[in-house]
């Protein structure tokens, strides 16, 4: 507590460089990081629902997520190829 009071009263805070806008809480980078953490919590919740409520074995839940990852990658790849081909014409 005394270190913090001295930090303020001696104005040591003036010698610290401000955080870059890239790493600010409202920046695109930090918002994306927050979205990834929220996605991971949602996946964890879905895994718990599938294993505890529905009764699917853990390996089955992992298989479902693996297939969902493969199919979403396939869809994103097809959409990106379609966009590239349409822009090239």
PyMOL Python script that loads the backbone (N, CA, C, O; Angstrom):
from pymol import cmd

cmd.read_pdbstr("""\
ATOM      1  N   UNK A   1       0.832  -1.189   0.000  1.00  0.00           N
ATOM      2  CA  UNK A   1       0.000   0.000   0.000  1.00  0.00           C
ATOM      3  C   UNK A   1       0.875   1.252   0.000  1.00  0.00           C
ATOM      4  O   UNK A   1       0.601   2.203  -0.732  1.00  0.00           O
ATOM      5  N   UNK A   2       1.900   1.252   0.798  1.00  0.00           N
ATOM      6  CA  UNK A   2       2.765   2.434   0.865  1.00  0.00           C
ATOM      7  C   UNK A   2       3.533   2.634  -0.434  1.00  0.00           C
ATOM      8  O   UNK A   2       3.786   3.768  -0.839  1.00  0.00           O
ATOM      9  N   UNK A   3       3.910   1.525  -1.094  1.00  0.00           N
ATOM     10  CA  UNK A   3       4.596   1.651  -2.378  1.00  0.00           C
ATOM     11  C   UNK A   3       3.693   2.324  -3.411  1.00  0.00           C
ATOM     12  O   UNK A   3       4.147   3.153  -4.199  1.00  0.00           O
ATOM     13  N   UNK A   4       2.425   1.960  -3.396  1.00  0.00           N
ATOM     14  CA  UNK A   4       1.476   2.557  -4.338  1.00  0.00           C
ATOM     15  C   UNK A   4       1.286   4.040  -4.040  1.00  0.00           C
ATOM     16  O   UNK A   4       1.247   4.855  -4.962  1.00  0.00           O
ATOM     17  N   UNK A   5       1.168   4.397  -2.770  1.00  0.00           N
ATOM     18  CA  UNK A   5       1.008   5.802  -2.390  1.00  0.00           C
ATOM     19  C   UNK A   5       2.243   6.595  -2.792  1.00  0.00           C
ATOM     20  O   UNK A   5       2.125   7.714  -3.291  1.00  0.00           O
ATOM     21  N   UNK A   6       3.424   6.030  -2.581  1.00  0.00           N
ATOM     22  CA  UNK A   6       4.667   6.704  -2.994  1.00  0.00           C
ATOM     23  C   UNK A   6       4.754   6.834  -4.510  1.00  0.00           C
ATOM     24  O   UNK A   6       5.245   7.838  -5.026  1.00  0.00           O
ATOM     25  N   UNK A   7       4.280   5.829  -5.212  1.00  0.00           N
ATOM     26  CA  UNK A   7       4.275   5.851  -6.673  1.00  0.00           C
ATOM     27  C   UNK A   7       3.444   7.027  -7.180  1.00  0.00           C
ATOM     28  O   UNK A   7       3.823   7.693  -8.143  1.00  0.00           O
ATOM     29  N   UNK A   8       2.312   7.276  -6.529  1.00  0.00           N
ATOM     30  CA  UNK A   8       1.439   8.375  -6.932  1.00  0.00           C
ATOM     31  C   UNK A   8       1.997   9.719  -6.461  1.00  0.00           C
ATOM     32  O   UNK A   8       2.089  10.666  -7.241  1.00  0.00           O
ATOM     33  N   UNK A   9       2.363   9.795  -5.198  1.00  0.00           N
ATOM     34  CA  UNK A   9       2.800  11.083  -4.638  1.00  0.00           C
ATOM     35  C   UNK A   9       4.129  11.557  -5.229  1.00  0.00           C
ATOM     36  O   UNK A   9       4.337  12.761  -5.373  1.00  0.00           O
ATOM     37  N   UNK A  10       5.027  10.638  -5.574  1.00  0.00           N
ATOM     38  CA  UNK A  10       6.307  11.022  -6.180  1.00  0.00           C
ATOM     39  C   UNK A  10       6.207  11.182  -7.693  1.00  0.00           C
ATOM     40  O   UNK A  10       7.197  11.480  -8.361  1.00  0.00           O
ATOM     41  N   UNK A  11       5.024  10.983  -8.217  1.00  0.00           N
ATOM     42  CA  UNK A  11       4.724  11.097  -9.652  1.00  0.00           C
ATOM     43  C   UNK A  11       5.628  10.210 -10.519  1.00  0.00           C
ATOM     44  O   UNK A  11       6.070  10.602 -11.599  1.00  0.00           O
ATOM     45  N   UNK A  12       5.882   9.017 -10.011  1.00  0.00           N
ATOM     46  CA  UNK A  12       6.667   8.047 -10.785  1.00  0.00           C
ATOM     47  C   UNK A  12       5.885   7.540 -11.992  1.00  0.00           C
ATOM     48  O   UNK A  12       6.474   7.022 -12.941  1.00  0.00           O
ATOM     49  N   UNK A  13       4.586   7.684 -11.960  1.00  0.00           N
ATOM     50  CA  UNK A  13       3.747   7.212 -13.055  1.00  0.00           C
ATOM     51  C   UNK A  13       4.021   7.988 -14.345  1.00  0.00           C
ATOM     52  O   UNK A  13       3.700   7.502 -15.430  1.00  0.00           O
ATOM     53  N   UNK A  14       4.605   9.177 -14.248  1.00  0.00           N
ATOM     54  CA  UNK A  14       4.897   9.959 -15.450  1.00  0.00           C
ATOM     55  C   UNK A  14       6.018   9.345 -16.284  1.00  0.00           C
ATOM     56  O   UNK A  14       6.110   9.603 -17.484  1.00  0.00           O
ATOM     57  N   UNK A  15       6.863   8.540 -15.661  1.00  0.00           N
ATOM     58  CA  UNK A  15       7.989   7.953 -16.389  1.00  0.00           C
ATOM     59  C   UNK A  15       7.604   6.666 -17.122  1.00  0.00           C
ATOM     60  O   UNK A  15       8.417   6.120 -17.869  1.00  0.00           O
ATOM     61  N   UNK A  16       6.400   6.183 -16.925  1.00  0.00           N
ATOM     62  CA  UNK A  16       5.957   4.940 -17.570  1.00  0.00           C
ATOM     63  C   UNK A  16       5.285   5.289 -18.895  1.00  0.00           C
ATOM     64  O   UNK A  16       4.432   6.174 -18.963  1.00  0.00           O
ATOM     65  N   UNK A  17       5.688   4.575 -19.945  1.00  0.00           N
ATOM     66  CA  UNK A  17       5.092   4.819 -21.254  1.00  0.00           C
ATOM     67  C   UNK A  17       3.685   4.240 -21.304  1.00  0.00           C
ATOM     68  O   UNK A  17       3.432   3.174 -20.742  1.00  0.00           O
ATOM     69  N   UNK A  18       2.770   4.934 -21.972  1.00  0.00           N
ATOM     70  CA  UNK A  18       1.402   4.411 -22.068  1.00  0.00           C
ATOM     71  C   UNK A  18       1.355   3.145 -22.917  1.00  0.00           C
ATOM     72  O   UNK A  18       2.246   2.887 -23.726  1.00  0.00           O
ATOM     73  N   UNK A  19       0.313   2.374 -22.720  1.00  0.00           N
ATOM     74  CA  UNK A  19       0.111   1.136 -23.477  1.00  0.00           C
ATOM     75  C   UNK A  19      -0.207   1.500 -24.922  1.00  0.00           C
ATOM     76  O   UNK A  19      -0.983   2.419 -25.182  1.00  0.00           O
ATOM     77  N   UNK A  20       0.395   0.777 -25.853  1.00  0.00           N
ATOM     78  CA  UNK A  20       0.143   0.994 -27.266  1.00  0.00           C
ATOM     79  C   UNK A  20      -1.335   0.768 -27.569  1.00  0.00           C
ATOM     80  O   UNK A  20      -2.003  -0.023 -26.903  1.00  0.00           O
ATOM     81  N   UNK A  21      -1.834   1.468 -28.575  1.00  0.00           N
ATOM     82  CA  UNK A  21      -3.253   1.315 -28.925  1.00  0.00           C
ATOM     83  C   UNK A  21      -3.571  -0.106 -29.378  1.00  0.00           C
ATOM     84  O   UNK A  21      -4.713  -0.552 -29.266  1.00  0.00           O
ATOM     85  N   UNK A  22      -2.560  -0.826 -29.892  1.00  0.00           N
ATOM     86  CA  UNK A  22      -2.783  -2.221 -30.289  1.00  0.00           C
ATOM     87  C   UNK A  22      -3.142  -3.102 -29.100  1.00  0.00           C
ATOM     88  O   UNK A  22      -3.885  -4.073 -29.245  1.00  0.00           O
ATOM     89  N   UNK A  23      -2.618  -2.766 -27.928  1.00  0.00           N
ATOM     90  CA  UNK A  23      -2.832  -3.598 -26.749  1.00  0.00           C
ATOM     91  C   UNK A  23      -3.831  -2.983 -25.785  1.00  0.00           C
ATOM     92  O   UNK A  23      -3.986  -3.474 -24.668  1.00  0.00           O
ATOM     93  N   UNK A  24      -4.504  -1.929 -26.189  1.00  0.00           N
ATOM     94  CA  UNK A  24      -5.530  -1.327 -25.351  1.00  0.00           C
ATOM     95  C   UNK A  24      -6.735  -2.244 -25.234  1.00  0.00           C
ATOM     96  O   UNK A  24      -6.956  -3.076 -26.114  1.00  0.00           O
ATOM     97  N   UNK A  25      -7.512  -2.116 -24.182  1.00  0.00           N
ATOM     98  CA  UNK A  25      -8.639  -3.027 -23.960  1.00  0.00           C
ATOM     99  C   UNK A  25      -9.694  -2.984 -25.059  1.00  0.00           C
ATOM    100  O   UNK A  25     -10.387  -3.977 -25.277  1.00  0.00           O
ATOM    101  N   UNK A  26      -9.831  -1.860 -25.753  1.00  0.00           N
ATOM    102  CA  UNK A  26     -10.872  -1.763 -26.782  1.00  0.00           C
ATOM    103  C   UNK A  26     -10.318  -1.952 -28.195  1.00  0.00           C
ATOM    104  O   UNK A  26     -11.036  -1.722 -29.168  1.00  0.00           O
ATOM    105  N   UNK A  27      -9.063  -2.365 -28.323  1.00  0.00           N
ATOM    106  CA  UNK A  27      -8.470  -2.548 -29.650  1.00  0.00           C
ATOM    107  C   UNK A  27      -9.017  -3.801 -30.325  1.00  0.00           C
ATOM    108  O   UNK A  27      -9.596  -4.674 -29.679  1.00  0.00           O
ATOM    109  N   UNK A  28      -8.820  -3.868 -31.632  1.00  0.00           N
ATOM    110  CA  UNK A  28      -9.266  -5.030 -32.400  1.00  0.00           C
ATOM    111  C   UNK A  28      -8.575  -6.297 -31.915  1.00  0.00           C
ATOM    112  O   UNK A  28      -9.204  -7.350 -31.811  1.00  0.00           O
ATOM    113  N   UNK A  29      -7.282  -6.198 -31.618  1.00  0.00           N
ATOM    114  CA  UNK A  29      -6.513  -7.359 -31.170  1.00  0.00           C
ATOM    115  C   UNK A  29      -7.061  -7.918 -29.859  1.00  0.00           C
ATOM    116  O   UNK A  29      -7.255  -9.127 -29.733  1.00  0.00           O
ATOM    117  N   UNK A  30      -7.307  -7.057 -28.899  1.00  0.00           N
ATOM    118  CA  UNK A  30      -7.804  -7.521 -27.603  1.00  0.00           C
ATOM    119  C   UNK A  30      -9.265  -7.974 -27.683  1.00  0.00           C
ATOM    120  O   UNK A  30      -9.670  -8.890 -26.967  1.00  0.00           O
ATOM    121  N   UNK A  31     -10.049  -7.340 -28.544  1.00  0.00           N
ATOM    122  CA  UNK A  31     -11.430  -7.785 -28.740  1.00  0.00           C
ATOM    123  C   UNK A  31     -11.452  -9.179 -29.366  1.00  0.00           C
ATOM    124  O   UNK A  31     -12.279 -10.017 -29.007  1.00  0.00           O
ATOM    125  N   UNK A  32     -10.538  -9.417 -30.302  1.00  0.00           N
ATOM    126  CA  UNK A  32     -10.447 -10.744 -30.921  1.00  0.00           C
ATOM    127  C   UNK A  32     -10.004 -11.793 -29.902  1.00  0.00           C
ATOM    128  O   UNK A  32     -10.511 -12.914 -29.886  1.00  0.00           O
ATOM    129  N   UNK A  33      -9.059 -11.414 -29.060  1.00  0.00           N
ATOM    130  CA  UNK A  33      -8.595 -12.332 -28.016  1.00  0.00           C
ATOM    131  C   UNK A  33      -9.733 -12.676 -27.057  1.00  0.00           C
ATOM    132  O   UNK A  33      -9.883 -13.826 -26.643  1.00  0.00           O
ATOM    133  N   UNK A  34     -10.521 -11.679 -26.714  1.00  0.00           N
ATOM    134  CA  UNK A  34     -11.667 -11.908 -25.834  1.00  0.00           C
ATOM    135  C   UNK A  34     -12.685 -12.837 -26.494  1.00  0.00           C
ATOM    136  O   UNK A  34     -13.251 -13.713 -25.841  1.00  0.00           O
ATOM    137  N   UNK A  35     -12.910 -12.640 -27.787  1.00  0.00           N
ATOM    138  CA  UNK A  35     -13.843 -13.510 -28.506  1.00  0.00           C
ATOM    139  C   UNK A  35     -13.347 -14.949 -28.523  1.00  0.00           C
ATOM    140  O   UNK A  35     -14.147 -15.877 -28.408  1.00  0.00           O
ATOM    141  N   UNK A  36     -12.048 -15.148 -28.665  1.00  0.00           N
ATOM    142  CA  UNK A  36     -11.495 -16.507 -28.648  1.00  0.00           C
ATOM    143  C   UNK A  36     -11.674 -17.155 -27.277  1.00  0.00           C
ATOM    144  O   UNK A  36     -11.988 -18.342 -27.190  1.00  0.00           O
ATOM    145  N   UNK A  37     -11.478 -16.390 -26.214  1.00  0.00           N
ATOM    146  CA  UNK A  37     -11.694 -16.931 -24.872  1.00  0.00           C
ATOM    147  C   UNK A  37     -13.163 -17.275 -24.654  1.00  0.00           C
ATOM    148  O   UNK A  37     -13.481 -18.300 -24.051  1.00  0.00           O
ATOM    149  N   UNK A  38     -14.061 -16.418 -25.146  1.00  0.00           N
ATOM    150  CA  UNK A  38     -15.490 -16.707 -25.023  1.00  0.00           C
ATOM    151  C   UNK A  38     -15.862 -17.948 -25.817  1.00  0.00           C
ATOM    152  O   UNK A  38     -16.682 -18.750 -25.370  1.00  0.00           O
ATOM    153  N   UNK A  39     -15.262 -18.111 -26.995  1.00  0.00           N
ATOM    154  CA  UNK A  39     -15.511 -19.309 -27.803  1.00  0.00           C
ATOM    155  C   UNK A  39     -15.034 -20.558 -27.072  1.00  0.00           C
ATOM    156  O   UNK A  39     -15.716 -21.582 -27.080  1.00  0.00           O
ATOM    157  N   UNK A  40     -13.870 -20.476 -26.444  1.00  0.00           N
ATOM    158  CA  UNK A  40     -13.355 -21.646 -25.723  1.00  0.00           C
ATOM    159  C   UNK A  40     -14.258 -21.999 -24.538  1.00  0.00           C
ATOM    160  O   UNK A  40     -14.444 -23.178 -24.237  1.00  0.00           O
ATOM    161  N   UNK A  41     -14.815 -21.000 -23.869  1.00  0.00           N
ATOM    162  CA  UNK A  41     -15.737 -21.276 -22.767  1.00  0.00           C
ATOM    163  C   UNK A  41     -17.036 -21.893 -23.296  1.00  0.00           C
ATOM    164  O   UNK A  41     -17.612 -22.771 -22.654  1.00  0.00           O
ATOM    165  N   UNK A  42     -17.496 -21.434 -24.465  1.00  0.00           N
ATOM    166  CA  UNK A  42     -18.704 -21.997 -25.056  1.00  0.00           C
ATOM    167  C   UNK A  42     -18.463 -23.465 -25.450  1.00  0.00           C
ATOM    168  O   UNK A  42     -19.324 -24.318 -25.234  1.00  0.00           O
ATOM    169  N   UNK A  43     -17.291 -23.750 -26.024  1.00  0.00           N
ATOM    170  CA  UNK A  43     -16.961 -25.131 -26.391  1.00  0.00           C
ATOM    171  C   UNK A  43     -16.889 -26.005 -25.145  1.00  0.00           C
ATOM    172  O   UNK A  43     -17.356 -27.144 -25.154  1.00  0.00           O
ATOM    173  N   UNK A  44     -16.312 -25.479 -24.086  1.00  0.00           N
ATOM    174  CA  UNK A  44     -16.241 -26.232 -22.824  1.00  0.00           C
ATOM    175  C   UNK A  44     -17.645 -26.513 -22.286  1.00  0.00           C
ATOM    176  O   UNK A  44     -17.923 -27.608 -21.797  1.00  0.00           O
ATOM    177  N   UNK A  45     -18.522 -25.516 -22.381  1.00  0.00           N
ATOM    178  CA  UNK A  45     -19.907 -25.702 -21.933  1.00  0.00           C
ATOM    179  C   UNK A  45     -20.604 -26.771 -22.778  1.00  0.00           C
ATOM    180  O   UNK A  45     -21.306 -27.630 -22.245  1.00  0.00           O
ATOM    181  N   UNK A  46     -20.404 -26.711 -24.097  1.00  0.00           N
ATOM    182  CA  UNK A  46     -21.019 -27.716 -24.984  1.00  0.00           C
ATOM    183  C   UNK A  46     -20.482 -29.111 -24.684  1.00  0.00           C
ATOM    184  O   UNK A  46     -21.237 -30.082 -24.683  1.00  0.00           O
ATOM    185  N   UNK A  47     -19.181 -29.211 -24.428  1.00  0.00           N
ATOM    186  CA  UNK A  47     -18.588 -30.508 -24.090  1.00  0.00           C
ATOM    187  C   UNK A  47     -19.211 -31.057 -22.804  1.00  0.00           C
ATOM    188  O   UNK A  47     -19.541 -32.241 -22.724  1.00  0.00           O
ATOM    189  N   UNK A  48     -19.369 -30.199 -21.808  1.00  0.00           N
ATOM    190  CA  UNK A  48     -20.006 -30.628 -20.563  1.00  0.00           C
ATOM    191  C   UNK A  48     -21.447 -31.057 -20.785  1.00  0.00           C
ATOM    192  O   UNK A  48     -21.899 -32.047 -20.209  1.00  0.00           O
ATOM    193  N   UNK A  49     -22.166 -30.323 -21.614  1.00  0.00           N
ATOM    194  CA  UNK A  49     -23.557 -30.687 -21.918  1.00  0.00           C
ATOM    195  C   UNK A  49     -23.621 -32.037 -22.619  1.00  0.00           C
ATOM    196  O   UNK A  49     -24.439 -32.888 -22.270  1.00  0.00           O
ATOM    197  N   UNK A  50     -22.755 -32.228 -23.608  1.00  0.00           N
ATOM    198  CA  UNK A  50     -22.779 -33.484 -24.363  1.00  0.00           C
ATOM    199  C   UNK A  50     -22.413 -34.676 -23.487  1.00  0.00           C
ATOM    200  O   UNK A  50     -23.017 -35.741 -23.611  1.00  0.00           O
ATOM    201  N   UNK A  51     -21.437 -34.512 -22.609  1.00  0.00           N
ATOM    202  CA  UNK A  51     -20.988 -35.653 -21.807  1.00  0.00           C
ATOM    203  C   UNK A  51     -21.850 -35.879 -20.576  1.00  0.00           C
ATOM    204  O   UNK A  51     -22.104 -37.029 -20.215  1.00  0.00           O
ATOM    205  N   UNK A  52     -22.309 -34.817 -19.919  1.00  0.00           N
ATOM    206  CA  UNK A  52     -23.052 -34.977 -18.673  1.00  0.00           C
ATOM    207  C   UNK A  52     -24.555 -35.099 -18.877  1.00  0.00           C
ATOM    208  O   UNK A  52     -25.191 -35.947 -18.250  1.00  0.00           O
ATOM    209  N   UNK A  53     -25.134 -34.275 -19.736  1.00  0.00           N
ATOM    210  CA  UNK A  53     -26.584 -34.268 -19.909  1.00  0.00           C
ATOM    211  C   UNK A  53     -27.031 -35.295 -20.948  1.00  0.00           C
ATOM    212  O   UNK A  53     -27.932 -36.094 -20.694  1.00  0.00           O
ATOM    213  N   UNK A  54     -26.400 -35.267 -22.111  1.00  0.00           N
ATOM    214  CA  UNK A  54     -26.795 -36.169 -23.193  1.00  0.00           C
ATOM    215  C   UNK A  54     -26.258 -37.568 -22.956  1.00  0.00           C
ATOM    216  O   UNK A  54     -26.892 -38.544 -23.355  1.00  0.00           O
ATOM    217  N   UNK A  55     -25.100 -37.687 -22.313  1.00  0.00           N
ATOM    218  CA  UNK A  55     -24.532 -38.994 -22.009  1.00  0.00           C
ATOM    219  C   UNK A  55     -23.579 -39.538 -23.062  1.00  0.00           C
ATOM    220  O   UNK A  55     -23.270 -40.730 -23.069  1.00  0.00           O
ATOM    221  N   UNK A  56     -23.116 -38.673 -23.947  1.00  0.00           N
ATOM    222  CA  UNK A  56     -22.150 -39.095 -24.963  1.00  0.00           C
ATOM    223  C   UNK A  56     -20.802 -39.296 -24.278  1.00  0.00           C
ATOM    224  O   UNK A  56     -20.422 -38.482 -23.436  1.00  0.00           O
ATOM    225  N   UNK A  57     -20.070 -40.357 -24.614  1.00  0.00           N
ATOM    226  CA  UNK A  57     -18.741 -40.526 -24.019  1.00  0.00           C
ATOM    227  C   UNK A  57     -17.797 -39.387 -24.428  1.00  0.00           C
ATOM    228  O   UNK A  57     -18.026 -38.702 -25.425  1.00  0.00           O
ATOM    229  N   UNK A  58     -16.757 -39.206 -23.657  1.00  0.00           N
ATOM    230  CA  UNK A  58     -15.815 -38.107 -23.907  1.00  0.00           C
ATOM    231  C   UNK A  58     -15.224 -38.213 -25.306  1.00  0.00           C
ATOM    232  O   UNK A  58     -15.112 -37.206 -26.005  1.00  0.00           O
ATOM    233  N   UNK A  59     -14.848 -39.411 -25.725  1.00  0.00           N
ATOM    234  CA  UNK A  59     -14.270 -39.568 -27.060  1.00  0.00           C
ATOM    235  C   UNK A  59     -15.286 -39.195 -28.137  1.00  0.00           C
ATOM    236  O   UNK A  59     -14.915 -38.694 -29.198  1.00  0.00           O
ATOM    237  N   UNK A  60     -16.569 -39.441 -27.863  1.00  0.00           N
ATOM    238  CA  UNK A  60     -17.618 -39.070 -28.825  1.00  0.00           C
ATOM    239  C   UNK A  60     -17.747 -37.561 -28.959  1.00  0.00           C
ATOM    240  O   UNK A  60     -17.937 -37.028 -30.053  1.00  0.00           O
ATOM    241  N   UNK A  61     -17.641 -36.889 -27.822  1.00  0.00           N
ATOM    242  CA  UNK A  61     -17.684 -35.424 -27.853  1.00  0.00           C
ATOM    243  C   UNK A  61     -16.497 -34.868 -28.631  1.00  0.00           C
ATOM    244  O   UNK A  61     -16.647 -33.938 -29.423  1.00  0.00           O
ATOM    245  N   UNK A  62     -15.313 -35.445 -28.402  1.00  0.00           N
ATOM    246  CA  UNK A  62     -14.132 -35.010 -29.142  1.00  0.00           C
ATOM    247  C   UNK A  62     -14.300 -35.269 -30.637  1.00  0.00           C
ATOM    248  O   UNK A  62     -13.881 -34.456 -31.461  1.00  0.00           O
ATOM    249  N   UNK A  63     -14.905 -36.389 -30.983  1.00  0.00           N
ATOM    250  CA  UNK A  63     -15.132 -36.708 -32.395  1.00  0.00           C
ATOM    251  C   UNK A  63     -16.092 -35.707 -33.030  1.00  0.00           C
ATOM    252  O   UNK A  63     -15.897 -35.294 -34.173  1.00  0.00           O
ATOM    253  N   UNK A  64     -17.125 -35.320 -32.289  1.00  0.00           N
ATOM    254  CA  UNK A  64     -18.078 -34.333 -32.803  1.00  0.00           C
ATOM    255  C   UNK A  64     -17.373 -33.007 -33.062  1.00  0.00           C
ATOM    256  O   UNK A  64     -17.573 -32.388 -34.108  1.00  0.00           O
ATOM    257  N   UNK A  65     -16.544 -32.568 -32.106  1.00  0.00           N
ATOM    258  CA  UNK A  65     -15.830 -31.304 -32.287  1.00  0.00           C
ATOM    259  C   UNK A  65     -14.806 -31.404 -33.414  1.00  0.00           C
ATOM    260  O   UNK A  65     -14.594 -30.429 -34.136  1.00  0.00           O
ATOM    261  N   UNK A  66     -14.176 -32.547 -33.578  1.00  0.00           N
ATOM    262  CA  UNK A  66     -13.214 -32.723 -34.669  1.00  0.00           C
ATOM    263  C   UNK A  66     -13.921 -32.640 -36.021  1.00  0.00           C
ATOM    264  O   UNK A  66     -13.431 -31.989 -36.945  1.00  0.00           O
ATOM    265  N   UNK A  67     -15.074 -33.301 -36.134  1.00  0.00           N
ATOM    266  CA  UNK A  67     -15.838 -33.238 -37.384  1.00  0.00           C
ATOM    267  C   UNK A  67     -16.344 -31.828 -37.655  1.00  0.00           C
ATOM    268  O   UNK A  67     -16.326 -31.370 -38.798  1.00  0.00           O
ATOM    269  N   UNK A  68     -16.794 -31.140 -36.614  1.00  0.00           N
ATOM    270  CA  UNK A  68     -17.258 -29.754 -36.778  1.00  0.00           C
ATOM    271  C   UNK A  68     -16.114 -28.858 -37.243  1.00  0.00           C
ATOM    272  O   UNK A  68     -16.316 -27.967 -38.068  1.00  0.00           O
ATOM    273  N   UNK A  69     -14.920 -29.091 -36.720  1.00  0.00           N
ATOM    274  CA  UNK A  69     -13.755 -28.311 -37.134  1.00  0.00           C
ATOM    275  C   UNK A  69     -13.416 -28.588 -38.600  1.00  0.00           C
ATOM    276  O   UNK A  69     -13.138 -27.663 -39.362  1.00  0.00           O
ATOM    277  N   UNK A  70     -13.439 -29.855 -38.987  1.00  0.00           N
ATOM    278  CA  UNK A  70     -13.146 -30.210 -40.376  1.00  0.00           C
ATOM    279  C   UNK A  70     -14.157 -29.610 -41.340  1.00  0.00           C
ATOM    280  O   UNK A  70     -13.784 -29.049 -42.371  1.00  0.00           O
ATOM    281  N   UNK A  71     -15.442 -29.729 -41.004  1.00  0.00           N
ATOM    282  CA  UNK A  71     -16.474 -29.207 -41.895  1.00  0.00           C
ATOM    283  C   UNK A  71     -16.454 -27.683 -41.964  1.00  0.00           C
ATOM    284  O   UNK A  71     -16.664 -27.111 -43.034  1.00  0.00           O
ATOM    285  N   UNK A  72     -16.204 -27.021 -40.838  1.00  0.00           N
ATOM    286  CA  UNK A  72     -16.140 -25.557 -40.880  1.00  0.00           C
ATOM    287  C   UNK A  72     -14.933 -25.099 -41.692  1.00  0.00           C
ATOM    288  O   UNK A  72     -15.017 -24.102 -42.409  1.00  0.00           O
ATOM    289  N   UNK A  73     -13.807 -25.814 -41.593  1.00  0.00           N
ATOM    290  CA  UNK A  73     -12.649 -25.495 -42.421  1.00  0.00           C
ATOM    291  C   UNK A  73     -12.941 -25.711 -43.894  1.00  0.00           C
ATOM    292  O   UNK A  73     -12.514 -24.926 -44.741  1.00  0.00           O
ATOM    293  N   UNK A  74     -13.667 -26.772 -44.197  1.00  0.00           N
ATOM    294  CA  UNK A  74     -14.038 -27.052 -45.580  1.00  0.00           C
ATOM    295  C   UNK A  74     -14.928 -25.946 -46.131  1.00  0.00           C
ATOM    296  O   UNK A  74     -14.709 -25.469 -47.244  1.00  0.00           O
ATOM    297  N   UNK A  75     -15.918 -25.540 -45.366  1.00  0.00           N
ATOM    298  CA  UNK A  75     -16.828 -24.483 -45.805  1.00  0.00           C
ATOM    299  C   UNK A  75     -16.072 -23.168 -45.987  1.00  0.00           C
ATOM    300  O   UNK A  75     -16.247 -22.485 -46.996  1.00  0.00           O
ATOM    301  N   UNK A  76     -15.226 -22.810 -45.004  1.00  0.00           N
ATOM    302  CA  UNK A  76     -14.455 -21.568 -45.119  1.00  0.00           C
ATOM    303  C   UNK A  76     -13.515 -21.606 -46.312  1.00  0.00           C
ATOM    304  O   UNK A  76     -13.338 -20.597 -46.994  1.00  0.00           O
ATOM    305  N   UNK A  77     -12.908 -22.761 -46.571  1.00  0.00           N
ATOM    306  CA  UNK A  77     -12.032 -22.901 -47.735  1.00  0.00           C
ATOM    307  C   UNK A  77     -12.782 -22.742 -49.046  1.00  0.00           C
ATOM    308  O   UNK A  77     -12.302 -22.083 -49.968  1.00  0.00           O
ATOM    309  N   UNK A  78     -13.961 -23.348 -49.129  1.00  0.00           N
ATOM    310  CA  UNK A  78     -14.758 -23.232 -50.350  1.00  0.00           C
ATOM    311  C   UNK A  78     -15.228 -21.797 -50.571  1.00  0.00           C
ATOM    312  O   UNK A  78     -15.205 -21.301 -51.697  1.00  0.00           O
ATOM    313  N   UNK A  79     -15.649 -21.140 -49.514  1.00  0.00           N
ATOM    314  CA  UNK A  79     -16.097 -19.749 -49.636  1.00  0.00           C
ATOM    315  C   UNK A  79     -14.938 -18.849 -50.041  1.00  0.00           C
ATOM    316  O   UNK A  79     -15.105 -17.977 -50.893  1.00  0.00           O
ATOM    317  N   UNK A  80     -13.772 -19.047 -49.446  1.00  0.00           N
ATOM    318  CA  UNK A  80     -12.627 -18.200 -49.812  1.00  0.00           C
ATOM    319  C   UNK A  80     -12.192 -18.449 -51.254  1.00  0.00           C
ATOM    320  O   UNK A  80     -11.813 -17.506 -51.949  1.00  0.00           O
ATOM    321  N   UNK A  81     -12.238 -19.686 -51.713  1.00  0.00           N
ATOM    322  CA  UNK A  81     -11.904 -19.984 -53.108  1.00  0.00           C
ATOM    323  C   UNK A  81     -12.910 -19.348 -54.049  1.00  0.00           C
ATOM    324  O   UNK A  81     -12.536 -18.815 -55.094  1.00  0.00           O
ATOM    325  N   UNK A  82     -14.188 -19.401 -53.685  1.00  0.00           N
ATOM    326  CA  UNK A  82     -15.214 -18.795 -54.520  1.00  0.00           C
ATOM    327  C   UNK A  82     -15.016 -17.279 -54.599  1.00  0.00           C
ATOM    328  O   UNK A  82     -15.199 -16.682 -55.660  1.00  0.00           O
ATOM    329  N   UNK A  83     -14.646 -16.668 -53.489  1.00  0.00           N
ATOM    330  CA  UNK A  83     -14.390 -15.232 -53.499  1.00  0.00           C
ATOM    331  C   UNK A  83     -13.178 -14.888 -54.346  1.00  0.00           C
ATOM    332  O   UNK A  83     -13.198 -13.914 -55.098  1.00  0.00           O
ATOM    333  N   UNK A  84     -12.127 -15.680 -54.227  1.00  0.00           N
ATOM    334  CA  UNK A  84     -10.911 -15.429 -55.020  1.00  0.00           C
ATOM    335  C   UNK A  84     -11.201 -15.587 -56.503  1.00  0.00           C
ATOM    336  O   UNK A  84     -10.760 -14.772 -57.314  1.00  0.00           O
ATOM    337  N   UNK A  85     -11.945 -16.637 -56.862  1.00  0.00           N
ATOM    338  CA  UNK A  85     -12.272 -16.849 -58.279  1.00  0.00           C
ATOM    339  C   UNK A  85     -13.177 -15.757 -58.816  1.00  0.00           C
ATOM    340  O   UNK A  85     -13.027 -15.338 -59.964  1.00  0.00           O
ATOM    341  N   UNK A  86     -14.111 -15.292 -58.005  1.00  0.00           N
ATOM    342  CA  UNK A  86     -15.015 -14.234 -58.478  1.00  0.00           C
ATOM    343  C   UNK A  86     -14.280 -12.908 -58.609  1.00  0.00           C
ATOM    344  O   UNK A  86     -14.612 -12.113 -59.488  1.00  0.00           O
ATOM    345  N   UNK A  87     -13.294 -12.649 -57.762  1.00  0.00           N
ATOM    346  CA  UNK A  87     -12.523 -11.412 -57.854  1.00  0.00           C
ATOM    347  C   UNK A  87     -11.521 -11.455 -59.008  1.00  0.00           C
ATOM    348  O   UNK A  87     -11.151 -10.411 -59.545  1.00  0.00           O
ATOM    349  N   UNK A  88     -11.082 -12.651 -59.391  1.00  0.00           N
ATOM    350  CA  UNK A  88     -10.108 -12.788 -60.459  1.00  0.00           C
ATOM    351  C   UNK A  88     -10.729 -12.599 -61.832  1.00  0.00           C
ATOM    352  O   UNK A  88     -10.012 -12.331 -62.796  1.00  0.00           O
ATOM    353  N   UNK A  89     -12.036 -12.729 -61.944  1.00  0.00           N
ATOM    354  CA  UNK A  89     -12.689 -12.617 -63.248  1.00  0.00           C
ATOM    355  C   UNK A  89     -12.992 -11.221 -63.590  1.00  0.00           C
ATOM    356  O   UNK A  89     -13.543 -10.952 -64.657  1.00  0.00           O
TER     357      UNK A  89
END
""", "prot")
cmd.dss("prot")
cmd.show_as("cartoon", "prot")
cmd.util.cbc("prot")
cmd.orient("prot")
